[in-house]
């Protein structure tokens, strides 16, 4: 992935001015422009309309400044400007403008810069942004990096993101924040969490329950539970090929709670955090659970399986 810290630079950095404006402010703003710049804007039909971008060249062929049109509606997308990180010429930019939520703009820039690397894919070069004045860069990077972590987990192919790998991701996160982590599997899982075991027992990749804890015992409790089905064939009620194509993403719930946990622990929020992830692969074999089976849950409830 693209490291957010290399995209959102510290405020002491300098960059080409990227000025945001809308159609209403264009009429007054253009009076401040040099004659040549105004002629350049007219030649390109720039009027500050949403989505318009004008790269103004300098006398030496460099980029002197950039004007970007944004929506004048109150409900305009604060993340829309982030797309410029991939469309502007490579370089460093410093943003300005009125009525702009600079924190969301900076976050949107980092999120748009994300690219899933590996597997022969080349990560494209993106434009960099100087963190706007008054924006907490550490906070923005914390959110952006946690989101990239989630996206990396979800984008990984199931061959490289099974229950083992999901557990390892949780272990790495726990170690980074001095959290405790326990994993229940094997006979202990079958006895104590029979429903989780039933879903994953047909796979050669052992099912498990991942349990992460962090924070003071006396703090308010927050528990996050994320679905960790690393691939879902549909079991004996097998899915068609089209329905199975994106089933590597069936562990997206687990990825999201790990990402949220990363933000919570990184911000050192005063909570007692617990993250629970049943990590399984719903596969097909001779010992797969069946439609019509009646299973007994940890709570003692009898559950009839209607669809696997």
C-alpha atoms as a printed R data frame, in Angstrom:
    type eleno elety resid chain resno       x       y       z
1   ATOM     1    CA   UNK     A     1   0.000   0.000   0.000
2   ATOM     2    CA   UNK     A     2   0.991   3.656  -0.309
3   ATOM     3    CA   UNK     A     3   2.190   4.952   3.071
4   ATOM     4    CA   UNK     A     4  -0.085   7.822   4.115
5   ATOM     5    CA   UNK     A     5   2.794   9.546   5.917
6   ATOM     6    CA   UNK     A     6   4.584   9.927   2.578
7   ATOM     7    CA   UNK     A     7   1.486  11.501   1.006
8   ATOM     8    CA   UNK     A     8   0.410  13.912   3.772
9   ATOM     9    CA   UNK     A     9   3.482  15.961   4.632
10  ATOM    10    CA   UNK     A    10   4.136  17.919   7.808
11  ATOM    11    CA   UNK     A    11   2.881  21.510   7.816
12  ATOM    12    CA   UNK     A    12   6.392  22.986   7.649
13  ATOM    13    CA   UNK     A    13   6.733  21.680   4.084
14  ATOM    14    CA   UNK     A    14   6.126  23.937   1.088
15  ATOM    15    CA   UNK     A    15   4.194  23.227  -2.072
16  ATOM    16    CA   UNK     A    16   2.431  24.592  -5.133
17  ATOM    17    CA   UNK     A    17  -0.730  26.474  -4.186
18  ATOM    18    CA   UNK     A    18  -3.905  24.463  -4.800
19  ATOM    19    CA   UNK     A    19  -6.809  26.881  -4.419
20  ATOM    20    CA   UNK     A    20 -10.377  25.618  -4.082
21  ATOM    21    CA   UNK     A    21 -13.304  27.753  -5.138
22  ATOM    22    CA   UNK     A    22 -16.836  27.466  -6.467
23  ATOM    23    CA   UNK     A    23 -18.800  29.306  -9.135
24  ATOM    24    CA   UNK     A    24 -19.991  31.933  -6.661
25  ATOM    25    CA   UNK     A    25 -16.513  32.861  -5.467
26  ATOM    26    CA   UNK     A    26 -14.916  32.729  -8.923
27  ATOM    27    CA   UNK     A    27 -16.313  36.100 -10.024
28  ATOM    28    CA   UNK     A    28 -14.553  37.915  -7.175
29  ATOM    29    CA   UNK     A    29 -11.452  35.720  -7.054
30  ATOM    30    CA   UNK     A    30 -10.580  36.183 -10.729
31  ATOM    31    CA   UNK     A    31 -10.075  39.909 -10.159
32  ATOM    32    CA   UNK     A    32  -6.956  39.025  -8.167
33  ATOM    33    CA   UNK     A    33  -5.405  37.082 -11.024
34  ATOM    34    CA   UNK     A    34  -2.698  38.336 -13.342
35  ATOM    35    CA   UNK     A    35  -3.853  39.135 -16.875
36  ATOM    36    CA   UNK     A    36  -2.024  36.139 -18.333
37  ATOM    37    CA   UNK     A    37  -3.514  33.751 -15.756
38  ATOM    38    CA   UNK     A    38  -7.028  35.063 -16.363
39  ATOM    39    CA   UNK     A    39  -6.550  34.656 -20.116
40  ATOM    40    CA   UNK     A    40  -5.364  31.078 -19.494
41  ATOM    41    CA   UNK     A    41  -8.490  30.385 -17.425
42  ATOM    42    CA   UNK     A    42 -10.759  31.858 -20.112
43  ATOM    43    CA   UNK     A    43  -9.023  29.840 -22.824
44  ATOM    44    CA   UNK     A    44  -9.748  26.637 -20.887
45  ATOM    45    CA   UNK     A    45 -13.299  27.564 -19.963
46  ATOM    46    CA   UNK     A    46 -12.553  27.539 -16.243
47  ATOM    47    CA   UNK     A    47 -15.431  28.969 -14.214
48  ATOM    48    CA   UNK     A    48 -14.984  27.288 -10.844
49  ATOM    49    CA   UNK     A    49 -17.568  24.633 -11.645
50  ATOM    50    CA   UNK     A    50 -17.426  21.444  -9.592
51  ATOM    51    CA   UNK     A    51 -14.855  19.064 -11.011
52  ATOM    52    CA   UNK     A    52 -13.006  21.660 -13.092
53  ATOM    53    CA   UNK     A    53  -9.233  21.756 -12.594
54  ATOM    54    CA   UNK     A    54  -6.912  24.366 -14.060
55  ATOM    55    CA   UNK     A    55  -3.156  23.826 -13.913
56  ATOM    56    CA   UNK     A    56  -1.511  27.225 -14.380
57  ATOM    57    CA   UNK     A    57   2.005  27.007 -15.863
58  ATOM    58    CA   UNK     A    58   4.879  29.196 -14.744
59  ATOM    59    CA   UNK     A    59   7.324  31.030 -16.975
60  ATOM    60    CA   UNK     A    60   9.810  28.155 -16.746
61  ATOM    61    CA   UNK     A    61   7.336  25.448 -17.683
62  ATOM    62    CA   UNK     A    62   6.714  24.545 -14.052
63  ATOM    63    CA   UNK     A    63   3.336  24.362 -12.306
64  ATOM    64    CA   UNK     A    64   2.791  27.803 -10.793
65  ATOM    65    CA   UNK     A    65  -0.571  27.119  -9.145
66  ATOM    66    CA   UNK     A    66  -3.693  24.985  -9.475
67  ATOM    67    CA   UNK     A    67  -7.301  26.126  -9.332
68  ATOM    68    CA   UNK     A    68  -9.940  23.502  -8.582
69  ATOM    69    CA   UNK     A    69 -13.696  23.938  -8.710
70  ATOM    70    CA   UNK     A    70 -15.816  22.450  -5.949
71  ATOM    71    CA   UNK     A    71 -19.565  22.240  -5.471
72  ATOM    72    CA   UNK     A    72 -21.204  25.247  -3.843
73  ATOM    73    CA   UNK     A    73 -23.919  23.021  -2.334
74  ATOM    74    CA   UNK     A    74 -23.986  22.630   1.424
75  ATOM    75    CA   UNK     A    75 -23.904  18.842   1.054
76  ATOM    76    CA   UNK     A    76 -20.854  18.771  -1.231
77  ATOM    77    CA   UNK     A    77 -18.583  15.777  -0.920
78  ATOM    78    CA   UNK     A    78 -15.682  16.772   1.343
79  ATOM    79    CA   UNK     A    79 -13.646  13.839   0.009
80  ATOM    80    CA   UNK     A    80 -14.027  14.750  -3.681
81  ATOM    81    CA   UNK     A    81 -10.873  16.875  -3.775
82  ATOM    82    CA   UNK     A    82  -8.860  13.825  -2.725
83  ATOM    83    CA   UNK     A    83  -9.134  12.468  -6.270
84  ATOM    84    CA   UNK     A    84  -6.686  15.170  -7.343
85  ATOM    85    CA   UNK     A    85  -3.830  13.192  -5.799
86  ATOM    86    CA   UNK     A    86  -3.971  10.897  -8.832
87  ATOM    87    CA   UNK     A    87  -4.816  13.453 -11.526
88  ATOM    88    CA   UNK     A    88  -2.472  16.349 -10.732
89  ATOM    89    CA   UNK     A    89   1.130  16.340 -11.970
90  ATOM    90    CA   UNK     A    90   3.448  14.670  -9.433
91  ATOM    91    CA   UNK     A    91   4.656  17.139  -6.842
92  ATOM    92    CA   UNK     A    92   3.735  18.703  -3.522
93  ATOM    93    CA   UNK     A    93   0.689  20.942  -3.093
94  ATOM    94    CA   UNK     A    94  -0.495  23.308  -0.368
95  ATOM    95    CA   UNK     A    95  -4.260  23.809  -0.313
96  ATOM    96    CA   UNK     A    96  -6.207  27.010   0.348
97  ATOM    97    CA   UNK     A    97  -9.816  28.132   0.001
98  ATOM    98    CA   UNK     A    98 -12.903  29.229   1.921
99  ATOM    99    CA   UNK     A    99 -15.608  27.046   3.442
100 ATOM   100    CA   UNK     A   100 -13.486  23.904   3.199
101 ATOM   101    CA   UNK     A   101 -13.304  21.157   5.818
102 ATOM   102    CA   UNK     A   102  -9.539  20.756   5.602
103 ATOM   103    CA   UNK     A   103  -9.431  17.735   7.905
104 ATOM   104    CA   UNK     A   104 -11.769  15.724   5.695
105 ATOM   105    CA   UNK     A   105  -9.949  17.001   2.629
106 ATOM   106    CA   UNK     A   106  -6.623  15.734   4.007
107 ATOM   107    CA   UNK     A   107  -8.186  12.409   4.973
108 ATOM   108    CA   UNK     A   108  -9.814  12.083   1.554
109 ATOM   109    CA   UNK     A   109  -6.456  12.767  -0.105
110 ATOM   110    CA   UNK     A   110  -4.819   9.942   1.872
111 ATOM   111    CA   UNK     A   111  -7.692   7.529   1.233
112 ATOM   112    CA   UNK     A   112  -7.669   8.232  -2.500
113 ATOM   113    CA   UNK     A   113  -3.897   7.686  -2.610
114 ATOM   114    CA   UNK     A   114  -4.331   4.082  -1.439
115 ATOM   115    CA   UNK     A   115  -3.180   1.352  -3.786
116 ATOM   116    CA   UNK     A   116  -3.035  -2.380  -3.111
117 ATOM   117    CA   UNK     A   117   0.519  -3.506  -3.806
118 ATOM   118    CA   UNK     A   118   2.136  -6.837  -4.464
119 ATOM   119    CA   UNK     A   119   1.204  -9.570  -6.947
120 ATOM   120    CA   UNK     A   120   3.131  -7.812  -9.712
121 ATOM   121    CA   UNK     A   121   1.153  -4.586  -9.392
122 ATOM   122    CA   UNK     A   122   3.079  -1.338  -9.557
123 ATOM   123    CA   UNK     A   123   1.977   1.294  -7.055
124 ATOM   124    CA   UNK     A   124   1.400   4.543  -8.981
125 ATOM   125    CA   UNK     A   125   3.051   7.812  -8.011
126 ATOM   126    CA   UNK     A   126   0.616  10.263  -6.436
127 ATOM   127    CA   UNK     A   127   0.733  13.977  -5.683
128 ATOM   128    CA   UNK     A   128   1.590  14.924  -2.100
129 ATOM   129    CA   UNK     A   129  -0.288  17.340   0.121
130 ATOM   130    CA   UNK     A   130   1.073  19.627   2.816
131 ATOM   131    CA   UNK     A   131  -1.058  19.092   5.908
132 ATOM   132    CA   UNK     A   132  -3.295  22.193   6.154
133 ATOM   133    CA   UNK     A   133  -2.829  24.554   9.075
134 ATOM   134    CA   UNK     A   134  -4.962  23.634  12.081
135 ATOM   135    CA   UNK     A   135  -5.370  19.999  11.026
136 ATOM   136    CA   UNK     A   136  -4.077  17.303  13.379
137 ATOM   137    CA   UNK     A   137  -1.834  15.338  11.012
138 ATOM   138    CA   UNK     A   138  -1.358  12.529  13.526
139 ATOM   139    CA   UNK     A   139  -5.118  12.037  13.788
140 ATOM   140    CA   UNK     A   140  -5.591  12.030  10.002
141 ATOM   141    CA   UNK     A   141  -2.758   9.543   9.505
142 ATOM   142    CA   UNK     A   142  -4.159   7.304  12.243
143 ATOM   143    CA   UNK     A   143  -7.503   7.099  10.431
144 ATOM   144    CA   UNK     A   144  -5.967   6.725   6.971
145 ATOM   145    CA   UNK     A   145  -3.502   4.020   7.992
146 ATOM   146    CA   UNK     A   146  -6.181   2.014   9.808
147 ATOM   147    CA   UNK     A   147  -8.400   2.215   6.723
148 ATOM   148    CA   UNK     A   148  -5.529   1.088   4.502
149 ATOM   149    CA   UNK     A   149  -4.930  -1.822   6.900
150 ATOM   150    CA   UNK     A   150  -8.566  -2.883   6.489
151 ATOM   151    CA   UNK     A   151  -8.403  -2.579   2.719
152 ATOM   152    CA   UNK     A   152  -5.203  -4.634   2.534
153 ATOM   153    CA   UNK     A   153  -6.809  -7.441   4.544
154 ATOM   154    CA   UNK     A   154  -9.956  -7.458   2.404
155 ATOM   155    CA   UNK     A   155  -8.101  -7.165  -0.908
156 ATOM   156    CA   UNK     A   156  -5.749 -10.068  -0.195
157 ATOM   157    CA   UNK     A   157  -6.716 -13.265  -2.050
158 ATOM   158    CA   UNK     A   158  -8.149 -16.047   0.090
159 ATOM   159    CA   UNK     A   159  -5.065 -18.159  -0.658
160 ATOM   160    CA   UNK     A   160  -3.080 -15.635   1.397
161 ATOM   161    CA   UNK     A   161  -5.765 -14.593   3.895
162 ATOM   162    CA   UNK     A   162  -7.149 -17.613   5.697
163 ATOM   163    CA   UNK     A   163  -7.799 -18.082   9.421
164 ATOM   164    CA   UNK     A   164  -4.040 -18.437  10.071
165 ATOM   165    CA   UNK     A   165  -3.200 -15.168   8.333
166 ATOM   166    CA   UNK     A   166  -6.098 -13.330   9.952
167 ATOM   167    CA   UNK     A   167  -4.863 -14.516  13.341
168 ATOM   168    CA   UNK     A   168  -1.353 -13.312  12.493
169 ATOM   169    CA   UNK     A   169  -2.693  -9.874  11.545
170 ATOM   170    CA   UNK     A   170  -4.440  -9.695  14.927
171 ATOM   171    CA   UNK     A   171  -1.264 -10.821  16.711
172 ATOM   172    CA   UNK     A   172   0.828  -8.175  14.976
173 ATOM   173    CA   UNK     A   173  -1.706  -5.504  15.913
174 ATOM   174    CA   UNK     A   174  -1.865  -6.711  19.521
175 ATOM   175    CA   UNK     A   175   1.922  -6.672  19.833
176 ATOM   176    CA   UNK     A   176   2.159  -3.140  18.428
177 ATOM   177    CA   UNK     A   177  -0.230  -1.820  21.099
178 ATOM   178    CA   UNK     A   178   0.653  -4.151  23.970
179 ATOM   179    CA   UNK     A   179  -2.748  -5.797  23.893
180 ATOM   180    CA   UNK     A   180  -3.381  -9.373  24.983
181 ATOM   181    CA   UNK     A   181  -4.537 -11.975  22.503
182 ATOM   182    CA   UNK     A   182  -5.836 -15.498  22.964
183 ATOM   183    CA   UNK     A   183  -6.967 -17.993  20.342
184 ATOM   184    CA   UNK     A   184  -9.359 -20.893  20.875
185 ATOM   185    CA   UNK     A   185  -9.283 -23.767  18.389
186 ATOM   186    CA   UNK     A   186  -9.315 -27.551  18.141
187 ATOM   187    CA   UNK     A   187 -11.246 -29.508  20.768
188 ATOM   188    CA   UNK     A   188 -11.601 -26.395  22.936
189 ATOM   189    CA   UNK     A   189 -13.384 -24.585  20.094
190 ATOM   190    CA   UNK     A   190 -15.631 -27.580  19.387
191 ATOM   191    CA   UNK     A   191 -16.631 -27.775  23.053
192 ATOM   192    CA   UNK     A   192 -16.974 -24.082  23.908
193 ATOM   193    CA   UNK     A   193 -17.975 -22.537  20.568
194 ATOM   194    CA   UNK     A   194 -19.649 -25.385  18.670
195 ATOM   195    CA   UNK     A   195 -21.410 -23.177  16.109
196 ATOM   196    CA   UNK     A   196 -18.153 -21.529  15.039
197 ATOM   197    CA   UNK     A   197 -16.505 -24.941  14.838
198 ATOM   198    CA   UNK     A   198 -19.356 -26.350  12.745
199 ATOM   199    CA   UNK     A   199 -19.024 -23.680  10.059
200 ATOM   200    CA   UNK     A   200 -15.277 -24.178   9.665
201 ATOM   201    CA   UNK     A   201 -14.791 -27.882  10.380
202 ATOM   202    CA   UNK     A   202 -14.860 -28.999   6.723
203 ATOM   203    CA   UNK     A   203 -11.846 -26.884   5.799
204 ATOM   204    CA   UNK     A   204  -8.217 -27.975   6.027
205 ATOM   205    CA   UNK     A   205  -7.624 -24.507   7.510
206 ATOM   206    CA   UNK     A   206  -8.484 -24.856  11.178
207 ATOM   207    CA   UNK     A   207 -11.330 -22.658  12.503
208 ATOM   208    CA   UNK     A   208 -10.702 -20.529  15.586
209 ATOM   209    CA   UNK     A   209 -11.961 -17.724  17.796
210 ATOM   210    CA   UNK     A   210  -9.586 -14.762  18.063
211 ATOM   211    CA   UNK     A   211  -9.954 -12.719  21.264
212 ATOM   212    CA   UNK     A   212  -8.040  -9.436  21.701
213 ATOM   213    CA   UNK     A   213  -8.215  -7.296  24.865
214 ATOM   214    CA   UNK     A   214  -6.712  -3.885  25.617
215 ATOM   215    CA   UNK     A   215  -7.083  -1.059  28.126
216 ATOM   216    CA   UNK     A   216  -7.684  -0.673  31.847
217 ATOM   217    CA   UNK     A   217 -10.041  -3.201  33.403
218 ATOM   218    CA   UNK     A   218 -11.932  -0.406  35.178
219 ATOM   219    CA   UNK     A   219 -12.566   1.610  31.987
220 ATOM   220    CA   UNK     A   220 -15.936   1.596  30.143
221 ATOM   221    CA   UNK     A   221 -16.219  -1.582  28.105
222 ATOM   222    CA   UNK     A   222 -16.403  -1.664  24.315
223 ATOM   223    CA   UNK     A   223 -16.679  -5.000  22.506
224 ATOM   224    CA   UNK     A   224 -16.340  -5.339  18.738
225 ATOM   225    CA   UNK     A   225 -17.343  -8.544  16.942
226 ATOM   226    CA   UNK     A   226 -16.353  -9.084  13.313
227 ATOM   227    CA   UNK     A   227 -17.321 -11.873  10.934
228 ATOM   228    CA   UNK     A   228 -14.168 -13.674   9.819
229 ATOM   229    CA   UNK     A   229 -15.334 -16.068   7.100
230 ATOM   230    CA   UNK     A   230 -12.140 -15.987   5.054
231 ATOM   231    CA   UNK     A   231 -13.832 -17.675   2.112
232 ATOM   232    CA   UNK     A   232 -17.418 -18.826   1.744
233 ATOM   233    CA   UNK     A   233 -18.164 -21.506  -0.822
234 ATOM   234    CA   UNK     A   234 -21.693 -21.666   0.531
235 ATOM   235    CA   UNK     A   235 -20.945 -25.077   2.019
236 ATOM   236    CA   UNK     A   236 -23.144 -27.946   0.842
237 ATOM   237    CA   UNK     A   237 -25.635 -25.292  -0.313
238 ATOM   238    CA   UNK     A   238 -22.881 -24.314  -2.711
239 ATOM   239    CA   UNK     A   239 -22.915 -20.910  -4.339
240 ATOM   240    CA   UNK     A   240 -22.784 -20.488  -8.132
241 ATOM   241    CA   UNK     A   241 -19.466 -19.296  -9.557
242 ATOM   242    CA   UNK     A   242 -20.708 -15.711  -9.847
243 ATOM   243    CA   UNK     A   243 -21.810 -15.722  -6.211
244 ATOM   244    CA   UNK     A   244 -18.489 -17.131  -5.032
245 ATOM   245    CA   UNK     A   245 -16.244 -14.749  -6.951
246 ATOM   246    CA   UNK     A   246 -15.958 -12.093  -4.231
247 ATOM   247    CA   UNK     A   247 -16.333 -14.375  -1.225
248 ATOM   248    CA   UNK     A   248 -12.754 -13.624  -0.161
249 ATOM   249    CA   UNK     A   249 -14.357 -10.438   1.180
250 ATOM   250    CA   UNK     A   250 -16.637 -12.317   3.578
251 ATOM   251    CA   UNK     A   251 -14.075 -11.562   6.289
252 ATOM   252    CA   UNK     A   252 -14.608  -7.823   5.829
253 ATOM   253    CA   UNK     A   253 -16.316  -7.564   9.208
254 ATOM   254    CA   UNK     A   254 -13.217  -8.951  10.917
255 ATOM   255    CA   UNK     A   255 -10.995  -6.573   8.951
256 ATOM   256    CA   UNK     A   256 -13.134  -3.600   9.951
257 ATOM   257    CA   UNK     A   257 -13.103  -4.349  13.681
258 ATOM   258    CA   UNK     A   258  -9.316  -4.786  13.553
259 ATOM   259    CA   UNK     A   259  -9.001  -1.433  11.796
260 ATOM   260    CA   UNK     A   260 -11.286   0.235  14.328
261 ATOM   261    CA   UNK     A   261  -9.310  -1.376  17.147
262 ATOM   262    CA   UNK     A   262  -6.119   0.041  15.629
263 ATOM   263    CA   UNK     A   263  -7.628   3.544  15.711
264 ATOM   264    CA   UNK     A   264  -8.930   3.147  19.265
265 ATOM   265    CA   UNK     A   265  -5.637   1.856  20.623
266 ATOM   266    CA   UNK     A   266  -3.606   4.340  18.597
267 ATOM   267    CA   UNK     A   267  -5.644   7.209  20.040
268 ATOM   268    CA   UNK     A   268  -5.327   5.683  23.525
269 ATOM   269    CA   UNK     A   269  -9.037   6.108  24.176
270 ATOM   270    CA   UNK     A   270 -10.031   5.502  27.817
271 ATOM   271    CA   UNK     A   271 -11.927   2.254  27.206
272 ATOM   272    CA   UNK     A   272 -11.586  -1.442  27.948
273 ATOM   273    CA   UNK     A   273 -11.576  -2.842  24.427
274 ATOM   274    CA   UNK     A   274 -12.347  -6.401  23.418
275 ATOM   275    CA   UNK     A   275 -12.330  -7.714  19.852
276 ATOM   276    CA   UNK     A   276 -13.860 -11.092  18.986
277 ATOM   277    CA   UNK     A   277 -13.352 -12.682  15.575
278 ATOM   278    CA   UNK     A   278 -14.643 -16.137  14.646
279 ATOM   279    CA   UNK     A   279 -12.203 -16.987  11.835
280 ATOM   280    CA   UNK     A   280 -13.255 -19.835   9.559
281 ATOM   281    CA   UNK     A   281 -13.411 -21.024   5.969
282 ATOM   282    CA   UNK     A   282 -16.796 -22.411   4.945
283 ATOM   283    CA   UNK     A   283 -15.676 -25.277   2.733
284 ATOM   284    CA   UNK     A   284 -17.019 -28.607   1.474
285 ATOM   285    CA   UNK     A   285 -15.859 -32.060   2.528
286 ATOM   286    CA   UNK     A   286 -17.241 -35.263   3.991
287 ATOM   287    CA   UNK     A   287 -17.617 -33.760   7.463
288 ATOM   288    CA   UNK     A   288 -19.282 -30.503   6.385
289 ATOM   289    CA   UNK     A   289 -22.380 -29.503   8.317
290 ATOM   290    CA   UNK     A   290 -25.592 -30.116   6.387
291 ATOM   291    CA   UNK     A   291 -28.950 -28.470   5.727
292 ATOM   292    CA   UNK     A   292 -31.351 -29.939   8.261
293 ATOM   293    CA   UNK     A   293 -28.689 -30.613  10.898
294 ATOM   294    CA   UNK     A   294 -29.667 -29.594  14.407
295 ATOM   295    CA   UNK     A   295 -26.734 -28.130  16.335
296 ATOM   296    CA   UNK     A   296 -26.547 -27.106  19.965
297 ATOM   297    CA   UNK     A   297 -25.065 -23.684  20.646
298 ATOM   298    CA   UNK     A   298 -22.817 -22.553  23.494
299 ATOM   299    CA   UNK     A   299 -25.925 -21.086  25.132
300 ATOM   300    CA   UNK     A   300 -27.680 -24.448  24.913
301 ATOM   301    CA   UNK     A   301 -30.094 -23.478  22.151
302 ATOM   302    CA   UNK     A   302 -30.965 -26.010  19.463
303 ATOM   303    CA   UNK     A   303 -30.380 -24.525  16.008
304 ATOM   304    CA   UNK     A   304 -31.695 -26.182  12.853
305 ATOM   305    CA   UNK     A   305 -29.615 -25.402   9.776
306 ATOM   306    CA   UNK     A   306 -31.765 -24.193   6.893
307 ATOM   307    CA   UNK     A   307 -28.936 -23.131   4.612
308 ATOM   308    CA   UNK     A   308 -25.200 -23.656   5.013
